[in-house]
């Protein structure tokens, strides 16, 4: 018989290998004569074992010992992370007043669109958060003003007046206060100046104190 640890031949009936001291595998007497591994087979087993150990240590992975195991992600962590994102977004919205426009022309177009659609809620959103509270209290009066303005525009420029709007240049009214006025033209003709302001968040809102400049 041969030692499976070092491959040296050992005496029949020996319990331990006299070369390396490893414990020898003893088969029942009826199986001792059948299926005994040869020295070549034992050496092959030892070689494969050593190669597998070195590959595992170096990061290669043909063996099961080095098989990548995907870790399960705790669903609670995902929920907490998603909740954190929602909270941050909510804070940012409150901090910026929940609206405003980076481009003053986009603000002026939204103003005209709110009139064209007679949408008082859309109009209120064009003001900063401090002005919105008062406007909501006077919502009925604002709705009436929007409807009258639309009637005038329909009469003066036709019902398709919104399709012929052009927003002109922005003029400075008070640089220190961040106040400006934007020129609105319809059909190539001057219609009005829209009073706008730029807040600390670098966004434009309609100026509630000077709604229209003449």
C-alpha positions as a printed NumPy array, in Angstrom:
array([[  0.   ,   0.   ,   0.   ],
       [  1.046,   3.642,  -0.504],
       [  0.659,   6.785,   1.578],
       [ -1.78 ,   9.228,  -0.041],
       [  0.016,  12.147,   1.616],
       [  3.597,  11.623,   0.423],
       [  3.289,   8.69 ,  -2.013],
       [  5.817,   6.474,  -0.267],
       [  5.213,   2.717,  -0.039],
       [  4.178,   1.583,   3.405],
       [  4.216,  -1.825,   4.99 ],
       [  1.045,  -3.881,   4.852],
       [ -1.034,  -3.392,   8.012],
       [  0.81 ,  -0.214,   9.055],
       [ -1.337,   2.402,  10.71 ],
       [  0.965,   5.391,  10.148],
       [  3.38 ,   6.236,   7.328],
       [  7.   ,   5.746,   8.356],
       [  8.059,   8.596,   5.996],
       [  5.656,  11.483,   6.825],
       [  3.693,  10.184,   9.816],
       [  0.284,  10.54 ,   8.163],
       [ -2.414,   8.087,   9.18 ],
       [ -2.932,   5.368,   6.6  ],
       [ -6.317,   4.386,   5.277],
       [ -7.121,   0.772,   6.041],
       [ -9.692,  -1.063,   3.922],
       [-11.534,  -4.124,   5.205],
       [ -9.664,  -7.368,   4.55 ],
       [-12.074,  -8.45 ,   1.842],
       [-11.31 ,  -5.316,  -0.159],
       [ -7.502,  -5.21 ,   0.353],
       [ -6.807,  -7.156,  -2.802],
       [ -9.202,  -5.197,  -5.037],
       [ -8.973,  -1.642,  -6.251],
       [ -5.658,  -0.866,  -4.54 ],
       [ -4.279,   2.369,  -6.024],
       [ -0.996,   2.298,  -7.809],
       [  1.922,   4.557,  -6.936],
       [  1.271,   6.542, -10.113],
       [ -2.358,   7.163,  -9.181],
       [ -1.422,   8.279,  -5.684],
       [  1.149,  10.738,  -7.025],
       [ -1.471,  12.153,  -9.409],
       [ -3.921,  12.713,  -6.541],
       [ -1.232,  14.487,  -4.507],
       [ -0.223,  16.662,  -7.475],
       [ -3.814,  17.734,  -8.161],
       [ -4.341,  18.497,  -4.487],
       [ -1.252,  20.696,  -4.311],
       [ -2.158,  22.521,  -7.523],
       [ -5.639,  23.24 ,  -6.23 ],
       [ -4.247,  24.64 ,  -2.977],
       [ -1.81 ,  26.969,  -4.765],
       [ -4.513,  28.214,  -7.144],
       [ -6.843,  28.944,  -4.251],
       [ -4.145,  30.95 ,  -2.489],
       [ -3.245,  32.956,  -5.609],
       [ -6.861,  33.89 ,  -6.422],
       [ -7.452,  31.494,  -9.363],
       [-10.616,  29.498,  -8.95 ],
       [-11.056,  26.126, -10.652],
       [-11.76 ,  24.582,  -7.231],
       [-14.895,  24.828,  -5.146],
       [-12.92 ,  26.424,  -2.305],
       [-12.405,  29.569,  -4.372],
       [-15.881,  29.758,  -5.933],
       [-17.357,  33.308,  -5.781],
       [-20.417,  33.464,  -3.55 ],
       [-22.814,  36.378,  -4.134],
       [-23.776,  38.048,  -0.9  ],
       [-27.45 ,  38.674,  -0.316],
       [-28.349,  42.345,   0.119],
       [-30.503,  43.138,   3.1  ],
       [-33.815,  44.596,   1.795],
       [-33.91 ,  46.878,   4.833],
       [-30.754,  48.636,   3.658],
       [-32.329,  49.34 ,   0.251],
       [-35.452,  50.775,   1.88 ],
       [-33.424,  53.019,   4.199],
       [-31.285,  54.278,   1.309],
       [-34.366,  55.042,  -0.808],
       [-35.98 ,  56.884,   2.096],
       [-32.832,  58.962,   2.561],
       [-32.933,  60.018,  -1.095],
       [-36.57 ,  61.098,  -0.763],
       [-35.809,  63.148,   2.351],
       [-32.865,  64.904,   0.69 ],
       [-34.956,  65.706,  -2.39 ],
       [-37.747,  67.078,  -0.171],
       [-35.28 ,  69.321,   1.69 ],
       [-33.892,  70.643,  -1.586],
       [-37.376,  71.461,  -2.826],
       [-38.236,  73.356,   0.349],
       [-34.936,  75.174,   0.327],
       [-35.393,  76.42 ,  -3.221],
       [-38.993,  77.477,  -2.74 ],
       [-40.233,  74.475,  -4.672],
       [-39.989,  76.024,  -8.125],
       [-38.495,  78.869, -10.077],
       [-36.716,  78.807, -13.427],
       [-33.073,  78.928, -14.381],
       [-34.044,  80.779, -17.562],
       [-36.127,  83.97 , -17.316],
       [-37.603,  83.3  , -20.774],
       [-38.986,  79.958, -19.571],
       [-40.607,  81.784, -16.658],
       [-42.229,  84.359, -18.981],
       [-43.531,  81.615, -21.273],
       [-45.006,  79.78 , -18.273],
       [-46.711,  83.018, -17.216],
       [-48.347,  83.414, -20.622],
       [-49.301,  79.751, -20.697],
       [-51.053,  80.018, -17.315],
       [-53.117,  82.926, -18.692],
       [-53.923,  81.068, -21.911],
       [-55.131,  78.025, -19.951],
       [-56.753,  80.122, -17.197],
       [-54.791,  78.001, -14.72 ],
       [-54.591,  79.877, -11.442],
       [-52.654,  77.104,  -9.681],
       [-49.985,  77.132, -12.378],
       [-49.754,  80.923, -12.047],
       [-49.259,  80.748,  -8.263],
       [-46.394,  78.309,  -8.694],
       [-44.473,  80.954, -10.647],
       [-43.996,  82.994,  -7.463],
       [-41.612,  82.183,  -4.618],
       [-42.784,  80.388,  -1.497],
       [-43.278,  83.626,   0.46 ],
       [-45.704,  85.108,  -2.063],
       [-47.64 ,  81.893,  -2.648],
       [-49.356,  81.936,   0.739],
       [-50.914,  85.359,   0.134],
       [-51.851,  84.487,  -3.447],
       [-53.631,  81.334,  -2.314],
       [-55.699,  83.454,   0.071],
       [-56.665,  85.722,  -2.851],
       [-57.058,  82.856,  -5.288],
       [-60.537,  83.855,  -6.47 ],
       [-59.437,  87.424,  -7.273],
       [-56.375,  86.139,  -9.114],
       [-58.515,  83.709, -11.125],
       [-60.801,  86.562, -12.166],
       [-57.823,  88.714, -13.186],
       [-56.405,  85.896, -15.318],
       [-59.728,  85.389, -17.095],
       [-60.07 ,  89.114, -17.856],
       [-56.495,  89.227, -19.166],
       [-57.178,  86.319, -21.491],
       [-60.367,  87.957, -22.786],
       [-58.394,  91.084, -23.618],
       [-55.633,  89.123, -25.387],
       [-58.193,  87.147, -27.395],
       [-59.808,  90.419, -28.459],
       [-56.555,  92.252, -29.253],
       [-54.479,  89.46 , -30.847],
       [-56.903,  86.649, -31.676],
       [-57.442,  83.341, -29.942],
       [-54.123,  81.948, -31.15 ],
       [-52.105,  84.733, -29.489],
       [-50.154,  82.272, -27.313],
       [-48.601,  80.721, -30.423],
       [-47.172,  84.091, -31.435],
       [-45.398,  85.017, -28.203],
       [-41.782,  86.119, -28.171],
       [-39.786,  86.881, -25.027],
       [-37.323,  89.703, -25.534],
       [-34.351,  90.903, -23.56 ],
       [-34.088,  91.176, -19.805],
       [-33.519,  94.631, -18.329],
       [-32.14 ,  95.398, -14.882],
       [-34.424,  97.288, -12.497],
       [-32.47 ,  96.938,  -9.231],
       [-29.331,  94.815,  -9.373],
       [-28.808,  94.797,  -5.597],
       [-32.326,  93.497,  -5.02 ],
       [-32.152,  91.114,  -7.984],
       [-35.065,  92.773,  -9.777],
       [-35.488,  92.688, -13.55 ],
       [-38.141,  93.032, -16.207],
       [-38.659,  90.832, -19.249],
       [-40.175,  92.164, -22.458],
       [-43.119,  90.201, -23.871],
       [-44.083,  90.614, -27.519],
       [-47.092,  89.216, -29.402],
       [-47.173,  89.154, -33.191],
       [-43.96 ,  91.176, -33.188],
       [-45.554,  93.983, -31.145],
       [-44.674,  94.977, -27.606],
       [-47.277,  93.793, -25.096],
       [-45.85 ,  94.314, -21.614],
       [-42.909,  94.095, -19.249],
       [-43.134,  91.227, -16.781],
       [-41.576,  91.976, -13.405],
       [-39.25 ,  89.17 , -12.306],
       [-36.716,  88.632,  -9.545],
       [-33.733,  86.381,  -9.013],
       [-33.448,  84.801,  -5.571],
       [-30.414,  83.499,  -3.718],
       [-31.015,  80.066,  -5.256],
       [-30.231,  81.588,  -8.701],
       [-33.763,  80.978,  -9.946],
       [-36.204,  83.439, -11.433],
       [-39.704,  84.059, -10.042],
       [-42.415,  86.586, -10.81 ],
       [-41.948,  89.652,  -8.619],
       [-45.12 ,  89.974,  -6.562],
       [-44.405,  93.623,  -5.661],
       [-44.006,  94.776,  -9.265],
       [-46.116,  92.386, -11.272],
       [-45.961,  94.464, -14.446],
       [-43.525,  97.286, -15.217],
       [-44.556, 100.105, -17.552]])
